[in-house]
Amino acid sequence: MVVLLLGAFLAVLGAGTAQAAGYRYWSFWEGSGTGWAYATQGPSLVRPDDGSVQGFRFSVSADSQDASKPRRAPDFAKICADTPAKDGTKRVALVIDPGTAADAPDGETPPARRSVCAQVPEDASSADALASVAKPLRYGSDALLCAISGYPASGCGEQVSGNGDGASTGGSSKKASAPAGDSGSDGGGPSAGVLVGIGAVLLLGIAAVAQARRRRG
């Protein structure tokens, strides 16, 4: 009975996770000597210091916890080696990773990864630094970064079905721009309906065990 109950539980839980959806978007990262950290603010709000490294990665992910990091190291010395310091400006190293073909929208091919040193005014934001080297940029109505250097040509944080067929619901997603640590209910976990199903399975199992005990008694 316990084995059957556990099997039913896993079957229901597996069905929920198989249907979990992701979102196709540009994620924003801040680099350090230890690697990449998901930014807790959007690029228009961050004012990086001279010597900072910022990363942008296009991919499909459920939320900030499983977002793909840029695939190049945040190495300011290497990226800005040929850009000398200049009074009244700051240098911001940018790693722009358009991701893989598997994450690309239908009919589009991701451009090559690039690392570039942006030299911008001292009060410039990360968005300003990006605009200085990677136009055209495209933003959604909720200030979500939709495209860098024109990629992708359309779409903005659209939801992608969890069954791997690349289908999307269209529109934009607030979840796509959520900061690290967000625990919204539309992430990769089971939906409310799945949890209700799990509860029903458990209740049925408990009732069956109780009935079996009464019969033995």
Disulfide bonds with the S-S distance in Angstrom:
Cys80-Cys117 2.10
Cys146-Cys156 1.90
